[in-house]
């Protein structure tokens, strides 16, 4: 799968399966935005893969449009 230069948003990416997916997508060349409620974990994974840390709770209806807007820029 060629994700080189593509943008990917991974929710729950501060740990577990979400973090593993973020690492995998980054390894495939994607620009990855990491979203998780745990701000420290979000930053740690984003720093590890040179991704974008977006701490927050996706169940908040105001958050996802904001995250989508940020990642489109």
N, C-alpha and C positions, 0 to 999 in steps of 0.2 A: 504494500500500500504506500503510495507516494503522497505524503502530506507536506512536502517541502514548501515552505512559505505560506501555508494555509493557517487560518486562525481556528483555535479550538478552545471552548470554554468547558472546564471540568468542575462540576459541583461536588462537594464532599471530598475535595482533593487534599485536605490537610493530613489524611492518613488512610491506611487500608487500600481498598480497591481503587478509590478515587485518586490517591497519590500514585499508585502503580500505573493507572491509565495516563495520568499527566506525564509521568516519566517516559512511558512508551511513546506517546504522541510526540513529545519533545525529541526523543531519539529518532523518530521518523521525519524530523525536520519541521514540525508544526510550531507556530507561535502559540504558547499555551497560557491562558488566563486561569488562575487557580482561585476557586471560590470555596470558602469554608467558614463556619461560625467561629472557629478557633483562630484568632488573628496571628498568634505566634506560629502555629503549624502551617498556616497559609503562607506566611512569609518564608518559613524554612524551606518548604517544597519549591516555592517560586524561585528562591535564591539558588537552590540546587540545580534547577533546570533552566535558569535564566528566563523565567516566565514572569507573568504579571500577577502580583498578589492582590486579590480583591476580597478582603474579609467581609463577611456579612451572612445574613440568613435569607436564603432564597424563598422561604415561605412568606416573607414580607412582600406584599404586592408592589411596593414602590421600588424594590431593589433590582429585580431583573431588567426592567427597562433601562435603568441607570447603568447596569453592568454591560448590557448589550450596546448601549451608546458609547461607553468607554472603549470597548473592544473593537468597535467599528472604526474608531479613529486610529 
